[in-house]
Amino acid sequence: MALDRFLKNGRIQRFPKTQADWTHFINETAKWIASQELFSTAQTDITTAQTSADNAGAYWVNSPSGQVWNTDTAGAHEVGNPTQDILFTLYDNSGAAIATTTLKGTMTSATGAITITTTGTDTGLTTTQTFDPATNADVSVKANVTATFADGSQIVTSAGWSSVDETAAGGTPASGGGK
C-alpha cells in the first residue's frame, strides 16, 4: 500500500533533471521514508503491547505446591535422606506450557536440614532460582523461581520444603486446634 503511494507519486516517477526536480524528488522520498518509519514504529509498539498483555496473563503451577517431612513421636526423622521433586510449570495466557523447571529437596535424616538442587530438566523460557535462606540448608527452605520473558518482564513463583520436629517446642501443639 505505501509502496504504491510512493510509485504513483508524480514527482518521483520521472528522473529529476533540474535542481527543483531534485529537491521535489528528495522531499517526496523523505516523506515516504518517514511514513514507513512511523508505520514500522507503530507495528513495533503494537507487538510490544500485545507481548506485554500476553505476559500479564501468564501463570505458574507448582506440583506439588510444597513438601513437609514430620518426625515420628520420638523426634526421629525419616531415614534414607528422602527427596521430593517439585515441578514448576509456567503457562501462557492460552494455557500452553512455556517454561518448566524441577527442583529437588533432600532432607538429611540425621539433622532434618533440607538442601535444594536443580535437576537440569528445564525447558522453554530461561528460569533462575534463589533460595531463602540463601545458604539453602535449613529445616525450612523456600525456593523462588523467576522466568524472564523476551521483553525483559519477569514472573515469580515460590514453593517450600520443611522438616518439622514433632517433639520440639513450637511444633504441633499438644492441645487445642482440634486435638
N, C-alpha and C positions, 0 to 999 in steps of 0.2 A: 504494500500500500504506500508506504513512504517512498520507496524506490520509484514507483510510478509517478509520484508527485515531483520527484527530482528529475526524472527523464522527460516529463511533459512540460517542464518549465522552459518557456521560450528563450529566456536569457541564457540558458545553459545548453540548449540544443545545437546552436551553431558555434563554430570556432571563433573565439574573440580575435578581432583584428586591430582594434583601436584600444587606447588606454581606457576609455569609457566602457567598452565591451569587457575588458579585463576586470575592471572594478565591479561591474554588474555580475560577471561570472563568479568572482571571488565572494562577493556578498551573498549571492544566492546559494553557493556551495556551503558557505559558513552557516547560513540559516538551516540548511538541510542537515548538516553535521550536528548543529546544536539541537535540533529537534530529535535526531537519533539518540544523542546522549541523554536528553531528558526522558525519552521513551525507555531507554535501557536502564536508567536510574530508577524510573518508576517500576519497571519489571523487577529489578533487584529488591526494591523496597517491598513490593507485594510478596515476593518469595520469602523475604526475611520475616515479614509479618505472619505469613502462613506457617513458617517453621516455628516461630515463637508460639503461635496458637497450638500447633501440634505438640510441641514440647510441654506446654502447660497442661495438656491432657494426659501426659504420661504418668504411670503409677507403678509402684513396686508391690510385689507379693513375695513374702518370705515363707518357706516351707521347710521345717516347722517354724513358727514365729519365735521360738526360743527353746532353751533346754535348762531343766533344773535336775540336779542329782541330789538326793537326800541320803543322809546316813541312816544306818539302822538304829534301833533304840539304844544300842551300846555306843554309838558315836563312830562306828566304823564305816568308811567309805566303800563303795562298790570296788571289788578287786579287779585287777587286769587293766587299769588305766583306760576306762571306757571312753569312746569317742561319739560325737554327734555332729553330722554334717548339717548345715543349713544352706539351702539353695535360695539365692536371691535372684528374682526374675523381674526385669523391667519391661513393662508393656507400653506400647504407644497408644494414642487415643483410639485407634481402631481395634485394639485388643491383640495385636501381633507382638510377640516377644522380640525385643530389640537388644537386650543385653542379659547375660546371666553370669553369675559368679557363685562359687561354692566355697564356704569357709568351714573348716573342721575344728571343732572344740574338743580338746583332750583334757580330761581330768586326771591329775596324778592321784592315784589311790591313797598314797601314804599321807598326803597333805591336804587334798581337796582343791589345790591350786589348779586353775584352768589356763591352758595355753591355746591360742587361736592361730591357725595356719591356713594359708591358701592352698587349694588343691590343684591349681593350674588348669582348671577346666573352664575358663572364662570364654564367653562367646559374645559377638556383637560389639556394642559400644565399649570403649575403654572404661574400666572402673578402677577406683582406688579405695583402699581400706585404711581406716585409722581405728585405734583401739583405746578404750578407756577402762582401766588406767593404761597409759601409754606403754608401760612395761609389759602389759599383756600376760601377766602371771599373777592371778589373784583368785579368790574364791568367787568373785563375780566380775565378769568381763563383758563389756559391750563393744560390739563392732559396728562401725558406721561405714556404709558402702556408698560411694558417690559415683554417679555416672555423669560424664561430660558430653553434651551434645555438640554437634559441629559448629553451632553458633556461639559456643562458649558457655551457654547456660548449663546449670547443673541441677540434679535431683538426688536427694539423700534418703537413705533408709537405715534403720538400726535393728539389731537383734542382740540378745544377750544369752550367756551361759552362766549358770550359778551352781554353786555347791553349798548345800545347807546342812550344817551340823545340827541335828535334831536335839542333841543333848546340851548345846551351848545356850547360855542366856541370850535372849534376843531372837532365838529361833522360833519354832512353833510354840504358841502359848500352851501352858498346862491346863488352862481352863478358859471358859468363855469361847466366843467365836464358834458356837455350835458344838462344843465338846461337852 
